[in-house]
Amino acid sequence: MMMLLRYMTTKPKGVILGLDPGIGRIGYAVITGSRSTPNILTLGCLETSRKLSQAERLGEIAAYVRTLLKQWRPDGVAVERLYFSTNVKTALAVAEARGVITLTIQESGCKLYEFSPQEVKLAATGQGNADKKQVQKMLKLMFKLPTPPKPDDAADALALALCAVTKVRI
């Protein structure tokens, strides 16, 4: 498990948690600010072990999400709507993880925002059909990062959080 968490003494206003669902790796990003002045509070990935059963991995995901919700107390959480791939087995596992994530958010009482991959790309780049490199390049510019955010799952979570800031007034 790789997790970067900072402890806050006071909660900033307009905190958004972006979560990129997965079974082995879940990207997360916590941001505040506006589209013109976004600020990253934390960014990274939660990882589950392949040695665990599917049920155990889903339990870990729920625990990770609860920890993020408790620690950052976001005003809203942005999660990507499921994108169906050609690999049905992977799609089903991701759908289960996404279900656990959305249930955990619902149980917390936090506001859930769901966006399609096209909405996220449009918010980040102005193009709904942008590729990952274009999205990462724009995130680097918008957040004034020295390099594009990595890994891809964390970058996707950052783009999700930015999409929520762009589309929803928090």
Beta strands, then each sheet from edge to edge (+ up, - down):
strand 1: 16-20
strand 2: 25-33
strand 3: 38-47
strand 4: 76-80
strand 5: 111-115
sheet 1: 3+ 2- 1+ 4+ 5+
end
